Amino acid sequence: MKTEAVTQNEGYRLLVAVGLISYGLVHAVIAWIALQLAWGGGGGEASSQGALTQLGRQPLGSVLLWVVAVGMFALVGWQVLEAAVGYGWMEQTKRLRRRISSAVRALVYLAIGLSAAKVALGAGPQSGDEAQETVTSRLLGAPFGRILVVALGLVVIAVGVHQIVKAVKKKFVEELSGSVSPTTVRLGTAGYIAKGVALAIVGVLFIWAAASYDPDKAGGIDAALKTIRDQPFGSVLLTVMALGILAFGLYCFNWARNARR
C-alpha cells in the first residue's frame, strides 16, 4: 500500500523523530521557565509560545526555531495521515476515537510550528494567555456567550481528565512500538498527569471568566501554572508540576525512538 510505503520511508521516520524531539524540547523549556516562576525568577511565559521565545534567544536560535518548525510540520503530516487511515489494528469504535485524537493533535502541532516560524522570522507570537483572553472576549460578546465559554471550559477540563486517565491506565504505551522500558513508562505517566492537571485548570479559568463575565480571568498554561504558584505551598506544587512537564519532555525523546507509525 502507498500509505505503508510512506510510513516505512526512512526520511519520513526521521522527520517524525525530529518533530517529537522538538516537541520534547519545547516542554523541557516550559518546565525550566516554570521552575524559575516557582522560585522567584523572571523566567518568562511558561507556555509553548514562551518556550519558543526563549529558544530564539539562544546561540543559533533562529536555526533551532526552524528545526522545531519543520519538525512540528512533520508531526502535522504524521497525525493527518493517522487521522485518515491510521490505527488499523484497533477495534472500530476505538479506532474512530484515536483518529479524532490525531486530528486534534495535528492542530496543536500546527499551532506550535506556525509560532516557531513566526518567532524565527522576528515576529513574536501572541502570548498564550492573550490568545485565550481574545477567544473568551469574542465568545462572551456572542449570543449565549457565557454558555459557550462554560461549554469550552468543560471541554478543556474533559481533555485534561482524559490525559490523566491515559496516564493512570498507561494507554500512551499504545503509541510506542518495540520494547518499552519501565523508565519510559514512568516518564509518560508523570508527564501526562502534569499536562492533564494543567489543562483542567485552564478549563476552570474559562468557567471562572464566564461566571464573572471577565475575559481577563481566562488564560492558558502559563496562567494555570501561576494559579498553582499562588496557592498555599505554591512554590512546591509548581515545582512538582514543572518536574512533571519535564518528564513529558523526556518521554517525547523516548517516543521519538519508539514511535508507532
PASE-838389 format. One record per residue (C-alpha): x, y, z. Coordinates in steps of 0.25 Angstrom, whole numbers. Example, Ala and Ser with C-alpha at 12.3 -4.5 7.8 and 13.67 -1.06 7.14 Angstrom:
BEGIN
     x     y     z
    49   -18    31
    55    -4    29
//
This chain:
BEGIN
     x     y     z
     0     0     0
     4    14    -3
     2    18    12
    11     7    17
    22    12     7
    21    26    13
    21    21    28
    33    12    25
    41    22    18
    54    26    26
    53    41    22
    38    41    27
    42    34    40
    54    43    42
    45    55    41
    35    50    51
    46    47    61
    52    61    59
    37    66    62
    36    58    74
    49    62    79
    46    77    77
    32    75    84
    40    69    96
    50    81    95
    38    91    96
    33    84   108
    47    84   115
    48    99   113
    34   101   119
    38    93   131
    50   101   133
    42   114   132
    32   108   142
    43   105   152
    48   120   151
    34   125   153
    33   115   165
    45   121   172
    44   136   169
    52   136   155
    47   144   143
    46   132   134
    36   138   124
    23   131   120
    22   117   123
    15   113   110
    19   107    97
    20   122    92
    29   126   104
    38   114   101
    39   117    86
    43   132    90
    54   126   100
    59   117    89
    60   128    79
    69   136    89
    80   125    89
    92   124    80
    87   119    67
    73   122    72
    68   124    58
    73   111    53
    68   104    65
    54   110    63
    53   106    48
    57    92    52
    46    92    62
    36    98    52
    40    87    41
    39    76    52
    25    81    56
    20    82    42
    25    67    40
    17    63    52
     5    70    46
     6    61    33
     8    49    42
    -4    52    50
   -13    55    38
    -9    42    32
   -12    35    45
   -26    42    45
   -29    38    31
   -24    23    31
   -17    20    44
   -20    11    55
   -24    -1    46
   -21   -11    57
   -31    -5    67
   -46    -9    68
   -55     1    60
   -60    10    71
   -47    11    78
   -40    14    64
   -50    25    62
   -47    32    75
   -32    31    73
   -33    37    59
   -41    49    65
   -30    50    75
   -19    50    64
   -27    61    57
   -27    70    69
   -12    67    71
   -10    71    57
   -16    85    60
    -7    86    73
     6    83    65
     2    92    54
     0   104    64
    14   101    70
    20   100    57
    14   113    52
    18   120    65
    32   115    63
    33   120    49
    28   134    53
    38   135    64
    49   131    54
    44   142    45
    45   152    56
    30   153    59
    28   150    73
    15   141    75
     3   145    83
     4   140    97
    -4   128   101
   -11   136   112
   -14   147   102
   -20   137    92
   -29   131   102
   -34   144   106
   -37   148    92
   -45   136    89
   -52   137   102
   -55   152   100
   -61   149    86
   -69   137    91
   -75   146   103
   -79   156    93
   -87   146    85
  -102   141    87
  -102   131    99
   -87   135   101
   -86   131   115
   -92   117   112
   -82   116   100
   -70   119   109
   -75   110   120
   -76    99   110
   -62   102   105
   -57   101   119
   -64    87   121
   -58    82   108
   -44    86   113
   -46    80   126
   -50    67   119
   -38    67   111
   -29    69   124
   -37    58   131
   -35    49   119
   -20    52   119
   -19    48   134
   -27    35   131
   -18    32   119
    -6    33   129
   -12    25   140
   -17    14   131
    -3    15   123
   -11    16   110
     0    24   104
     8    11   103
     0     8    91
     7    19    83
    20    12    85
    26     0    77
    36   -10    81
    41   -12    95
    37    -1   105
    46     2   117
    40     4   131
    47    18   131
    39    22   119
    26    17   125
    29    25   138
    33    38   130
    20    37   121
    11    34   134
    17    47   141
    17    55   128
     2    52   124
    -3    55   138
     4    68   139
    -1    72   126
   -15    67   130
   -15    75   142
   -11    88   135
   -22    87   125
   -32    84   135
   -28    97   142
   -29   104   129
   -43    99   127
   -47   104   141
   -41   118   137
   -51   118   125
   -62   115   134
   -58   126   144
   -57   136   133
   -71   133   129
   -76   133   143
   -70   147   145
   -73   152   131
   -58   156   131
   -49   150   119
   -37   154   127
   -40   143   136
   -37   133   125
   -23   128   122
   -14   117   116
    -4   108   122
     4   120   128
    -8   125   135
   -11   111   140
     3   109   146
     3   123   152
   -10   119   159
    -3   107   165
     8   116   169
    -2   126   177
    -7   114   185
    -2   111   199
    11   103   197
    10   108   183
    25   108   180
    26    93   184
    13    90   176
    18    97   164
    32    90   165
    25    77   165
    17    82   152
    30    86   146
    36    73   148
    24    66   142
    25    75   130
    40    72   129
    36    57   130
    27    58   118
    38    65   110
    48    54   113
    37    44   110
    36    51    96
    51    48    94
    48    33    96
    35    34    88
    43    39    76
    52    26    77
    40    17    78
    28    24    71
    18    14    66
    16    18    51
//
